[in-house]
Amino acid sequence: MKAGIVFTGTGPILILTTYESFGDEKFVEKLDFKGIKKFIAYEVPLDLVKKKYGQQFDVIMKDVKQTDDLRVLDFDGHKVFYSFSFADLGQHYQHEATW
């Protein structure tokens, strides 16, 4: 399981996913299906997300399948952006659809 902040055209969202990588083709397809065709994603420590989101994290985790799944934990960009330090962010992955 991974947690990540995905910066999109409308602001950051916090996601949980079972995909191994933010560059996984199926992960990118799921974001594309949600209308996200260009993004920058940073992994954030799962234990930190659990600590910050508590019960909301637990509820979403019960809904996440063990394989090939993605759930949005928080779509309030302001809250997501200010809940994590830049020091919390891992390596980034960027994607831009070819139109």
Backbone atoms as SQL, in Angstrom:
CREATE TABLE atoms (id INTEGER PRIMARY KEY, chain TEXT, resi INTEGER, resn TEXT, atom TEXT, x REAL, y REAL, z REAL);
INSERT INTO atoms VALUES
  (1, 'A', 1, 'MET', 'N', 0.843, -1.175, 0.000),
  (2, 'A', 1, 'MET', 'CA', 0.000, 0.000, 0.000),
  (3, 'A', 1, 'MET', 'C', 0.889, 1.238, 0.000),
  (4, 'A', 2, 'LYS', 'N', 0.496, 2.218, -0.791),
  (5, 'A', 2, 'LYS', 'CA', 1.207, 3.491, -0.870),
  (6, 'A', 2, 'LYS', 'C', 0.234, 4.623, -0.614),
  (7, 'A', 3, 'ALA', 'N', 0.779, 5.700, -0.075),
  (8, 'A', 3, 'ALA', 'CA', 0.032, 6.954, 0.026),
  (9, 'A', 3, 'ALA', 'C', 0.795, 7.976, -0.799),
  (10, 'A', 4, 'GLY', 'N', 0.054, 8.861, -1.420),
  (11, 'A', 4, 'GLY', 'CA', 0.723, 9.865, -2.220),
  (12, 'A', 4, 'GLY', 'C', -0.083, 11.139, -2.339),
  (13, 'A', 5, 'ILE', 'N', 0.644, 12.231, -2.512),
  (14, 'A', 5, 'ILE', 'CA', 0.018, 13.510, -2.835),
  (15, 'A', 5, 'ILE', 'C', 0.166, 13.677, -4.332),
  (16, 'A', 6, 'VAL', 'N', -0.956, 13.855, -4.995),
  (17, 'A', 6, 'VAL', 'CA', -0.973, 14.019, -6.442),
  (18, 'A', 6, 'VAL', 'C', -1.369, 15.455, -6.734),
  (19, 'A', 7, 'PHE', 'N', -0.453, 16.206, -7.330),
  (20, 'A', 7, 'PHE', 'CA', -0.715, 17.591, -7.703),
  (21, 'A', 7, 'PHE', 'C', -1.323, 17.593, -9.101),
  (22, 'A', 8, 'THR', 'N', -2.527, 18.139, -9.180),
  (23, 'A', 8, 'THR', 'CA', -3.279, 18.186, -10.430),
  (24, 'A', 8, 'THR', 'C', -3.556, 19.639, -10.796),
  (25, 'A', 9, 'GLY', 'N', -4.245, 19.839, -11.893),
  (26, 'A', 9, 'GLY', 'CA', -4.581, 21.184, -12.326),
  (27, 'A', 9, 'GLY', 'C', -5.484, 21.927, -11.361),
  (28, 'A', 10, 'THR', 'N', -6.217, 21.210, -10.539),
  (29, 'A', 10, 'THR', 'CA', -7.121, 21.859, -9.584),
  (30, 'A', 10, 'THR', 'C', -6.577, 21.861, -8.167),
  (31, 'A', 11, 'GLY', 'N', -5.361, 21.344, -7.989),
  (32, 'A', 11, 'GLY', 'CA', -4.747, 21.315, -6.672),
  (33, 'A', 11, 'GLY', 'C', -4.404, 19.908, -6.241),
  (34, 'A', 12, 'PRO', 'N', -3.765, 19.777, -5.088),
  (35, 'A', 12, 'PRO', 'CA', -3.340, 18.457, -4.625),
  (36, 'A', 12, 'PRO', 'C', -4.483, 17.629, -4.045),
  (37, 'A', 13, 'ILE', 'N', -4.370, 16.319, -4.231),
  (38, 'A', 13, 'ILE', 'CA', -5.269, 15.350, -3.598),
  (39, 'A', 13, 'ILE', 'C', -4.382, 14.319, -2.898),
  (40, 'A', 14, 'LEU', 'N', -4.924, 13.697, -1.878),
  (41, 'A', 14, 'LEU', 'CA', -4.213, 12.649, -1.158),
  (42, 'A', 14, 'LEU', 'C', -4.847, 11.317, -1.516),
  (43, 'A', 15, 'ILE', 'N', -4.036, 10.391, -1.995),
  (44, 'A', 15, 'ILE', 'CA', -4.569, 9.104, -2.433),
  (45, 'A', 15, 'ILE', 'C', -3.902, 7.951, -1.689),
  (46, 'A', 16, 'LEU', 'N', -4.613, 6.837, -1.663),
  (47, 'A', 16, 'LEU', 'CA', -4.079, 5.553, -1.216),
  (48, 'A', 16, 'LEU', 'C', -4.180, 4.612, -2.400),
  (49, 'A', 17, 'THR', 'N', -3.146, 3.826, -2.629),
  (50, 'A', 17, 'THR', 'CA', -3.178, 2.915, -3.769),
  (51, 'A', 17, 'THR', 'C', -2.415, 1.630, -3.478),
  (52, 'A', 18, 'THR', 'N', -2.828, 0.584, -4.136),
  (53, 'A', 18, 'THR', 'CA', -2.128, -0.691, -4.045),
  (54, 'A', 18, 'THR', 'C', -1.109, -0.838, -5.172),
  (55, 'A', 19, 'TYR', 'N', -1.092, 0.092, -6.107),
  (56, 'A', 19, 'TYR', 'CA', -0.125, 0.019, -7.207),
  (57, 'A', 19, 'TYR', 'C', 1.290, 0.195, -6.686),
  (58, 'A', 20, 'GLU', 'N', 2.225, -0.509, -7.299),
  (59, 'A', 20, 'GLU', 'CA', 3.627, -0.463, -6.886),
  (60, 'A', 20, 'GLU', 'C', 4.266, 0.884, -7.162),
  (61, 'A', 21, 'SER', 'N', 3.765, 1.564, -8.198),
  (62, 'A', 21, 'SER', 'CA', 4.407, 2.787, -8.657),
  (63, 'A', 21, 'SER', 'C', 3.361, 3.766, -9.174),
  (64, 'A', 22, 'PHE', 'N', 3.659, 5.051, -9.022),
  (65, 'A', 22, 'PHE', 'CA', 2.775, 6.073, -9.591),
  (66, 'A', 22, 'PHE', 'C', 2.912, 6.113, -11.112),
  (67, 'A', 23, 'GLY', 'N', 3.913, 5.446, -11.635),
  (68, 'A', 23, 'GLY', 'CA', 4.087, 5.354, -13.079),
  (69, 'A', 23, 'GLY', 'C', 3.447, 4.119, -13.685),
  (70, 'A', 24, 'ASP', 'N', 2.849, 3.264, -12.848),
  (71, 'A', 24, 'ASP', 'CA', 2.178, 2.066, -13.343),
  (72, 'A', 24, 'ASP', 'C', 1.106, 2.473, -14.357),
  (73, 'A', 25, 'GLU', 'N', 1.109, 1.810, -15.494),
  (74, 'A', 25, 'GLU', 'CA', 0.183, 2.150, -16.578),
  (75, 'A', 25, 'GLU', 'C', -1.280, 2.134, -16.117),
  (76, 'A', 26, 'LYS', 'N', -1.643, 1.163, -15.315),
  (77, 'A', 26, 'LYS', 'CA', -3.034, 1.071, -14.848),
  (78, 'A', 26, 'LYS', 'C', -3.366, 2.182, -13.847),
  (79, 'A', 27, 'PHE', 'N', -2.384, 2.585, -13.041),
  (80, 'A', 27, 'PHE', 'CA', -2.580, 3.716, -12.132),
  (81, 'A', 27, 'PHE', 'C', -2.853, 4.987, -12.939),
  (82, 'A', 28, 'VAL', 'N', -2.024, 5.206, -13.946),
  (83, 'A', 28, 'VAL', 'CA', -2.188, 6.378, -14.812),
  (84, 'A', 28, 'VAL', 'C', -3.550, 6.333, -15.508),
  (85, 'A', 29, 'GLU', 'N', -3.965, 5.161, -15.958),
  (86, 'A', 29, 'GLU', 'CA', -5.279, 5.009, -16.604),
  (87, 'A', 29, 'GLU', 'C', -6.413, 5.357, -15.644),
  (88, 'A', 30, 'LYS', 'N', -6.286, 4.942, -14.374),
  (89, 'A', 30, 'LYS', 'CA', -7.333, 5.265, -13.394),
  (90, 'A', 30, 'LYS', 'C', -7.441, 6.764, -13.188),
  (91, 'A', 31, 'LEU', 'N', -6.295, 7.447, -13.087),
  (92, 'A', 31, 'LEU', 'CA', -6.338, 8.907, -12.952),
  (93, 'A', 31, 'LEU', 'C', -6.923, 9.536, -14.207),
  (94, 'A', 32, 'ASP', 'N', -6.547, 9.021, -15.368),
  (95, 'A', 32, 'ASP', 'CA', -7.087, 9.528, -16.635),
  (96, 'A', 32, 'ASP', 'C', -8.612, 9.395, -16.659),
  (97, 'A', 33, 'PHE', 'N', -9.108, 8.263, -16.189),
  (98, 'A', 33, 'PHE', 'CA', -10.556, 8.022, -16.125),
  (99, 'A', 33, 'PHE', 'C', -11.248, 9.057, -15.232),
  (100, 'A', 34, 'LYS', 'N', -10.530, 9.528, -14.197),
  (101, 'A', 34, 'LYS', 'CA', -11.072, 10.538, -13.297),
  (102, 'A', 34, 'LYS', 'C', -10.859, 11.954, -13.835),
  (103, 'A', 35, 'GLY', 'N', -10.305, 12.056, -15.067),
  (104, 'A', 35, 'GLY', 'CA', -10.101, 13.353, -15.690),
  (105, 'A', 35, 'GLY', 'C', -8.749, 13.986, -15.393),
  (106, 'A', 36, 'ILE', 'N', -7.865, 13.237, -14.749),
  (107, 'A', 36, 'ILE', 'CA', -6.536, 13.752, -14.409),
  (108, 'A', 36, 'ILE', 'C', -5.559, 13.236, -15.461),
  (109, 'A', 37, 'LYS', 'N', -5.191, 14.110, -16.378),
  (110, 'A', 37, 'LYS', 'CA', -4.353, 13.722, -17.501),
  (111, 'A', 37, 'LYS', 'C', -2.921, 14.231, -17.374),
  (112, 'A', 38, 'LYS', 'N', -2.690, 15.089, -16.400),
  (113, 'A', 38, 'LYS', 'CA', -1.361, 15.638, -16.150),
  (114, 'A', 38, 'LYS', 'C', -1.221, 15.780, -14.641),
  (115, 'A', 39, 'PHE', 'N', -0.131, 15.224, -14.093),
  (116, 'A', 39, 'PHE', 'CA', 0.027, 15.286, -12.642),
  (117, 'A', 39, 'PHE', 'C', 1.487, 15.106, -12.241),
  (118, 'A', 40, 'ILE', 'N', 1.753, 15.506, -11.019),
  (119, 'A', 40, 'ILE', 'CA', 3.011, 15.211, -10.348),
  (120, 'A', 40, 'ILE', 'C', 2.627, 14.525, -9.040),
  (121, 'A', 41, 'ALA', 'N', 3.196, 13.357, -8.785),
  (122, 'A', 41, 'ALA', 'CA', 2.856, 12.585, -7.586),
  (123, 'A', 41, 'ALA', 'C', 4.088, 12.399, -6.716),
  (124, 'A', 42, 'TYR', 'N', 3.892, 12.549, -5.409),
  (125, 'A', 42, 'TYR', 'CA', 4.936, 12.322, -4.416),
  (126, 'A', 42, 'TYR', 'C', 4.432, 11.292, -3.417),
  (127, 'A', 43, 'GLU', 'N', 5.240, 10.284, -3.146),
  (128, 'A', 43, 'GLU', 'CA', 4.878, 9.330, -2.104),
  (129, 'A', 43, 'GLU', 'C', 5.085, 9.993, -0.746),
  (130, 'A', 44, 'VAL', 'N', 4.170, 9.721, 0.184),
  (131, 'A', 44, 'VAL', 'CA', 4.310, 10.178, 1.560),
  (132, 'A', 44, 'VAL', 'C', 4.210, 8.944, 2.463),
  (133, 'A', 45, 'PRO', 'N', 4.884, 8.965, 3.604),
  (134, 'A', 45, 'PRO', 'CA', 4.881, 7.792, 4.478),
  (135, 'A', 45, 'PRO', 'C', 3.466, 7.410, 4.933),
  (136, 'A', 46, 'LEU', 'N', 3.133, 6.149, 4.740),
  (137, 'A', 46, 'LEU', 'CA', 1.799, 5.646, 5.081),
  (138, 'A', 46, 'LEU', 'C', 1.493, 5.837, 6.564),
  (139, 'A', 47, 'ASP', 'N', 2.470, 5.614, 7.433),
  (140, 'A', 47, 'ASP', 'CA', 2.235, 5.774, 8.864),
  (141, 'A', 47, 'ASP', 'C', 1.945, 7.234, 9.232),
  (142, 'A', 48, 'LEU', 'N', 2.538, 8.170, 8.519),
  (143, 'A', 48, 'LEU', 'CA', 2.268, 9.589, 8.751),
  (144, 'A', 48, 'LEU', 'C', 0.852, 9.951, 8.319),
  (145, 'A', 49, 'VAL', 'N', 0.427, 9.412, 7.190),
  (146, 'A', 49, 'VAL', 'CA', -0.942, 9.650, 6.710),
  (147, 'A', 49, 'VAL', 'C', -1.935, 9.080, 7.719),
  (148, 'A', 50, 'LYS', 'N', -1.674, 7.874, 8.197),
  (149, 'A', 50, 'LYS', 'CA', -2.560, 7.248, 9.197),
  (150, 'A', 50, 'LYS', 'C', -2.642, 8.113, 10.451),
  (151, 'A', 51, 'LYS', 'N', -1.505, 8.633, 10.896),
  (152, 'A', 51, 'LYS', 'CA', -1.471, 9.472, 12.096),
  (153, 'A', 51, 'LYS', 'C', -2.283, 10.757, 11.896),
  (154, 'A', 52, 'LYS', 'N', -2.164, 11.369, 10.737),
  (155, 'A', 52, 'LYS', 'CA', -2.839, 12.644, 10.474),
  (156, 'A', 52, 'LYS', 'C', -4.338, 12.482, 10.181),
  (157, 'A', 53, 'TYR', 'N', -4.721, 11.347, 9.583),
  (158, 'A', 53, 'TYR', 'CA', -6.107, 11.181, 9.142),
  (159, 'A', 53, 'TYR', 'C', -6.926, 10.210, 9.989),
  (160, 'A', 54, 'GLY', 'N', -6.284, 9.457, 10.870),
  (161, 'A', 54, 'GLY', 'CA', -6.976, 8.624, 11.852),
  (162, 'A', 54, 'GLY', 'C', -8.119, 7.777, 11.326),
  (163, 'A', 55, 'GLN', 'N', -9.305, 8.036, 11.830),
  (164, 'A', 55, 'GLN', 'CA', -10.483, 7.227, 11.497),
  (165, 'A', 55, 'GLN', 'C', -10.826, 7.298, 10.014),
  (166, 'A', 56, 'GLN', 'N', -10.650, 8.455, 9.403),
  (167, 'A', 56, 'GLN', 'CA', -10.914, 8.599, 7.967),
  (168, 'A', 56, 'GLN', 'C', -10.008, 7.642, 7.175),
  (169, 'A', 57, 'PHE', 'N', -8.759, 7.539, 7.583),
  (170, 'A', 57, 'PHE', 'CA', -7.810, 6.605, 6.968),
  (171, 'A', 57, 'PHE', 'C', -8.316, 5.173, 7.123),
  (172, 'A', 58, 'ASP', 'N', -8.735, 4.804, 8.344),
  (173, 'A', 58, 'ASP', 'CA', -9.207, 3.444, 8.608),
  (174, 'A', 58, 'ASP', 'C', -10.418, 3.081, 7.760),
  (175, 'A', 59, 'VAL', 'N', -11.342, 4.007, 7.611),
  (176, 'A', 59, 'VAL', 'CA', -12.550, 3.763, 6.816),
  (177, 'A', 59, 'VAL', 'C', -12.182, 3.506, 5.352),
  (178, 'A', 60, 'ILE', 'N', -11.310, 4.333, 4.815),
  (179, 'A', 60, 'ILE', 'CA', -10.896, 4.170, 3.418),
  (180, 'A', 60, 'ILE', 'C', -10.126, 2.867, 3.233),
  (181, 'A', 61, 'MET', 'N', -9.281, 2.513, 4.193),
  (182, 'A', 61, 'MET', 'CA', -8.501, 1.268, 4.093),
  (183, 'A', 61, 'MET', 'C', -9.404, 0.045, 4.032),
  (184, 'A', 62, 'LYS', 'N', -10.534, 0.084, 4.695),
  (185, 'A', 62, 'LYS', 'CA', -11.459, -1.049, 4.657),
  (186, 'A', 62, 'LYS', 'C', -12.074, -1.205, 3.274),
  (187, 'A', 63, 'ASP', 'N', -12.087, -0.129, 2.496),
  (188, 'A', 63, 'ASP', 'CA', -12.694, -0.144, 1.173),
  (189, 'A', 63, 'ASP', 'C', -11.686, -0.443, 0.063),
  (190, 'A', 64, 'VAL', 'N', -10.409, -0.367, 0.368),
  (191, 'A', 64, 'VAL', 'CA', -9.379, -0.584, -0.650),
  (192, 'A', 64, 'VAL', 'C', -9.150, -2.070, -0.849),
  (193, 'A', 65, 'LYS', 'N', -9.214, -2.506, -2.111),
  (194, 'A', 65, 'LYS', 'CA', -8.921, -3.898, -2.438),
  (195, 'A', 65, 'LYS', 'C', -7.417, -4.124, -2.311),
  (196, 'A', 66, 'GLN', 'N', -7.028, -5.354, -2.264),
  (197, 'A', 66, 'GLN', 'CA', -5.611, -5.665, -2.075),
  (198, 'A', 66, 'GLN', 'C', -4.776, -5.490, -3.344),
  (199, 'A', 67, 'THR', 'N', -5.409, -5.492, -4.506),
  (200, 'A', 67, 'THR', 'CA', -4.661, -5.320, -5.750),
  (201, 'A', 67, 'THR', 'C', -5.372, -4.340, -6.662),
  (202, 'A', 68, 'ASP', 'N', -4.588, -3.636, -7.440),
  (203, 'A', 68, 'ASP', 'CA', -5.090, -2.745, -8.490),
  (204, 'A', 68, 'ASP', 'C', -6.205, -1.824, -8.028),
  (205, 'A', 69, 'ASP', 'N', -5.930, -1.031, -7.014),
  (206, 'A', 69, 'ASP', 'CA', -6.957, -0.138, -6.517),
  (207, 'A', 69, 'ASP', 'C', -6.366, 1.229, -6.180),
  (208, 'A', 70, 'LEU', 'N', -7.254, 2.201, -6.152),
  (209, 'A', 70, 'LEU', 'CA', -6.884, 3.572, -5.844),
  (210, 'A', 70, 'LEU', 'C', -8.080, 4.234, -5.177),
  (211, 'A', 71, 'ARG', 'N', -7.844, 4.936, -4.084),
  (212, 'A', 71, 'ARG', 'CA', -8.896, 5.669, -3.389),
  (213, 'A', 71, 'ARG', 'C', -8.388, 7.062, -3.037),
  (214, 'A', 72, 'VAL', 'N', -9.253, 8.038, -3.193),
  (215, 'A', 72, 'VAL', 'CA', -8.920, 9.402, -2.787),
  (216, 'A', 72, 'VAL', 'C', -9.258, 9.531, -1.311),
  (217, 'A', 73, 'LEU', 'N', -8.272, 9.848, -0.506),
  (218, 'A', 73, 'LEU', 'CA', -8.459, 10.013, 0.936),
  (219, 'A', 73, 'LEU', 'C', -8.894, 11.437, 1.257),
  (220, 'A', 74, 'ASP', 'N', -8.356, 12.411, 0.521),
  (221, 'A', 74, 'ASP', 'CA', -8.702, 13.810, 0.772),
  (222, 'A', 74, 'ASP', 'C', -8.549, 14.606, -0.518),
  (223, 'A', 75, 'PHE', 'N', -9.589, 15.326, -0.891),
  (224, 'A', 75, 'PHE', 'CA', -9.532, 16.152, -2.100),
  (225, 'A', 75, 'PHE', 'C', -9.570, 17.641, -1.766),
  (226, 'A', 76, 'ASP', 'N', -9.460, 17.981, -0.478),
  (227, 'A', 76, 'ASP', 'CA', -9.371, 19.379, -0.062),
  (228, 'A', 76, 'ASP', 'C', -7.909, 19.809, -0.208),
  (229, 'A', 77, 'GLY', 'N', -7.594, 20.400, -1.352),
  (230, 'A', 77, 'GLY', 'CA', -6.221, 20.738, -1.694),
  (231, 'A', 77, 'GLY', 'C', -5.506, 21.569, -0.652),
  (232, 'A', 78, 'HIS', 'N', -6.200, 22.528, -0.070),
  (233, 'A', 78, 'HIS', 'CA', -5.596, 23.387, 0.948),
  (234, 'A', 78, 'HIS', 'C', -5.163, 22.549, 2.147),
  (235, 'A', 79, 'LYS', 'N', -6.049, 21.678, 2.607),
  (236, 'A', 79, 'LYS', 'CA', -5.736, 20.823, 3.760),
  (237, 'A', 79, 'LYS', 'C', -4.591, 19.869, 3.441),
  (238, 'A', 80, 'VAL', 'N', -4.650, 19.247, 2.266),
  (239, 'A', 80, 'VAL', 'CA', -3.596, 18.304, 1.873),
  (240, 'A', 80, 'VAL', 'C', -2.248, 19.016, 1.824),
  (241, 'A', 81, 'PHE', 'N', -2.199, 20.169, 1.173),
  (242, 'A', 81, 'PHE', 'CA', -0.944, 20.903, 0.990),
  (243, 'A', 81, 'PHE', 'C', -0.314, 21.281, 2.323),
  (244, 'A', 82, 'TYR', 'N', -1.139, 21.737, 3.264),
  (245, 'A', 82, 'TYR', 'CA', -0.601, 22.198, 4.541),
  (246, 'A', 82, 'TYR', 'C', -0.483, 21.111, 5.603),
  (247, 'A', 83, 'SER', 'N', -0.946, 19.904, 5.315),
  (248, 'A', 83, 'SER', 'CA', -0.833, 18.809, 6.282),
  (249, 'A', 83, 'SER', 'C', 0.525, 18.128, 6.264),
  (250, 'A', 84, 'PHE', 'N', 1.285, 18.346, 5.204),
  (251, 'A', 84, 'PHE', 'CA', 2.564, 17.660, 5.056),
  (252, 'A', 84, 'PHE', 'C', 3.670, 18.662, 4.768),
  (253, 'A', 85, 'SER', 'N', 4.828, 18.394, 5.338),
  (254, 'A', 85, 'SER', 'CA', 6.025, 19.196, 5.087),
  (255, 'A', 85, 'SER', 'C', 6.658, 18.732, 3.776),
  (256, 'A', 86, 'PHE', 'N', 7.379, 19.618, 3.118),
  (257, 'A', 86, 'PHE', 'CA', 8.124, 19.194, 1.935),
  (258, 'A', 86, 'PHE', 'C', 9.107, 18.080, 2.288),
  (259, 'A', 87, 'ALA', 'N', 9.589, 18.078, 3.511),
  (260, 'A', 87, 'ALA', 'CA', 10.516, 17.043, 3.968),
  (261, 'A', 87, 'ALA', 'C', 9.850, 15.662, 4.011),
  (262, 'A', 88, 'ASP', 'N', 8.513, 15.626, 4.065),
  (263, 'A', 88, 'ASP', 'CA', 7.768, 14.363, 4.099),
  (264, 'A', 88, 'ASP', 'C', 7.647, 13.727, 2.717),
  (265, 'A', 89, 'LEU', 'N', 7.897, 14.498, 1.675),
  (266, 'A', 89, 'LEU', 'CA', 7.670, 14.031, 0.311),
  (267, 'A', 89, 'LEU', 'C', 8.839, 13.201, -0.191),
  (268, 'A', 90, 'GLY', 'N', 8.501, 12.076, -0.828),
  (269, 'A', 90, 'GLY', 'CA', 9.525, 11.235, -1.443),
  (270, 'A', 90, 'GLY', 'C', 9.835, 11.724, -2.849),
  (271, 'A', 91, 'GLN', 'N', 10.456, 10.857, -3.634),
  (272, 'A', 91, 'GLN', 'CA', 10.751, 11.180, -5.028),
  (273, 'A', 91, 'GLN', 'C', 9.455, 11.459, -5.772),
  (274, 'A', 92, 'HIS', 'N', 9.537, 12.319, -6.763),
  (275, 'A', 92, 'HIS', 'CA', 8.327, 12.613, -7.524),
  (276, 'A', 92, 'HIS', 'C', 8.268, 11.812, -8.822),
  (277, 'A', 93, 'TYR', 'N', 7.064, 11.661, -9.307),
  (278, 'A', 93, 'TYR', 'CA', 6.802, 11.073, -10.622),
  (279, 'A', 93, 'TYR', 'C', 5.902, 12.054, -11.352),
  (280, 'A', 94, 'GLN', 'N', 6.214, 12.340, -12.581),
  (281, 'A', 94, 'GLN', 'CA', 5.347, 13.247, -13.337),
  (282, 'A', 94, 'GLN', 'C', 4.833, 12.564, -14.586),
  (283, 'A', 95, 'HIS', 'N', 3.614, 12.940, -14.945),
  (284, 'A', 95, 'HIS', 'CA', 2.969, 12.365, -16.130),
  (285, 'A', 95, 'HIS', 'C', 2.228, 13.461, -16.868),
  (286, 'A', 96, 'GLU', 'N', 2.345, 13.426, -18.168),
  (287, 'A', 96, 'GLU', 'CA', 1.601, 14.354, -19.013),
  (288, 'A', 96, 'GLU', 'C', 1.096, 13.560, -20.214),
  (289, 'A', 97, 'ALA', 'N', -0.219, 13.533, -20.368),
  (290, 'A', 97, 'ALA', 'CA', -0.816, 12.799, -21.479),
  (291, 'A', 97, 'ALA', 'C', -0.420, 13.436, -22.802),
  (292, 'A', 98, 'THR', 'N', -0.255, 12.606, -23.785),
  (293, 'A', 98, 'THR', 'CA', -0.040, 13.134, -25.133),
  (294, 'A', 98, 'THR', 'C', -1.414, 13.342, -25.752),
  (295, 'A', 99, 'TRP', 'N', -1.698, 14.518, -26.110),
  (296, 'A', 99, 'TRP', 'CA', -3.037, 14.874, -26.596),
  (297, 'A', 99, 'TRP', 'C', -3.163, 14.395, -27.980);
